């Protein structure tokens, strides 16, 4: 399911960020918490970004009990839930971006149904760009 894919992408990014400082910096350059569909995951993302600890040391620095519980669960259960390999962080970033692109494509299609001809050209152009972007596979950078 799409929802399951999003949750996996969000949890995988958080796991990678929590266990590897270099990954955390790489991921932080490419996305921000606005891409997260789950508010709690987005907040945890924002909390982790400026910190320099990883794993249990990171857990110990979190003052919010709910975030500590979420991250603790993630650190313990990640591999049981998703298997040994974490996958490429770029794929997870792409999955989250794709949700936004797909959502905008749906919006434009709805607008085209009710749009008068003055906006049609611009909408079609944006739609074309989004579809191209969507089919282009994952984008680095």
N, C-alpha and C positions, 0 to 999 in steps of 0.2 A: 504493500500500500504506500501511497505517497506520504501519508502521515508517518508511517514507520521509517521510511527513508530519511525524512527530515529529522526525526528524533535521533536516528543513528548518526546522521551527519553532525548534529549539534553535540551529542554526547561524545563522539569520536574526537571532534575538535577540542572539546573541553578536556578530555582524557590526555590527548597529545600535549596540550598546553600545560596540564598539571604535572606531567611526568618528564618534560623535556623543555628546558629554558630556551634553547635555540629555536625549536618549533614554535614556542610561544611568541617569540619575536617575529618570526616569519609570518605566522598567521595574523598577528596584530597589524602588520603592514597591509595585508590584503583585505581584511574585513573589519567591520565594527559590529557592535551588538544589535544594531537595527536589522541585520539579516536574520537574526534568530527569531523563530516563530513562537518559541516558548519563552515567556517573560523571565521566568526564574533562571533559565539557562543564559539568557542575555545578561542578566544582572550578575551571575556568577562569572561570566566572561569579563565584564567590566571590572569586577573585583580582582580577578587573577592577573589581568594585564600588567599593572605596575609592579607586582610583587616579583621577588627574585628567588623565592624558595620553590622547591618541587616536592612531590610526593607527600610523605607524612609531615615534613617540615612546613609545607604549604598549608596543609590541613590545620596545623597548630596555629598558624597566623590568622586564620579566618575568625572574625569576632562574631559573625552572624551564625547562630546555631543551625538554622535551616540550610544555609550554604555549606556549613561543615558536614551536615548529615548527607546532603546531595553529593558532595565531592567524595566523601568517605565511601558512600555506596558505589559511586562510579569507579573509584580506584580498586575496590574489592571485587566488584562484579563484572567489570568491563569485558574481560576475556571469556568469562563464562557465557556472557550474553552474546558477544559478537565474534568469538573465536580468537585464535592466537594473533593473527595478523591485524594490525591496525589499519592498513591501507594508506593511500596517499592523501595527505591533508588537502591538496589541491582539488581532489575529487569531491571532498566534503564541502569545500567552499563553493565549488561549481554547483553542487546539488542545492545549496541554500540560495545561490543567485538565481538558479533555474526556476525556483518557486516564484520568485518575484517577477521574472520574465513571463512565465506562464500566466500569472495572475493579470499582468498588464495586457497580454495578448487577449485574454478573455474580456477585459474591460473595453478594449478598442473594438472588438467584434460587436459587443453590445452597443457601443456608441455609434458604430457604422449603421446599425439597424435603424436608429432614430435620428441620425445626423442629417442636417441639410447639406447641400452640396458645397457650401463654403469651407467646411472643415474636412470634408472627405479626403481630399488630396493629402493633407498633412497626416491624417490618421492612417491612411494607406501606406504612406512613406514610413511612418514609425513602425507600423505593423510589419512591413517588409524587413526593416532593420532588426527588429526583435526576432523574427523567424530565422533570419540568417544567423544571428547571434546564438539562438537556441540550437540550431543544427550544427554550429561550428564546434561543438564539443567543449571540453573545458578550456578556459582561458587562463593563461598564466599572466598574472600582473593586472 
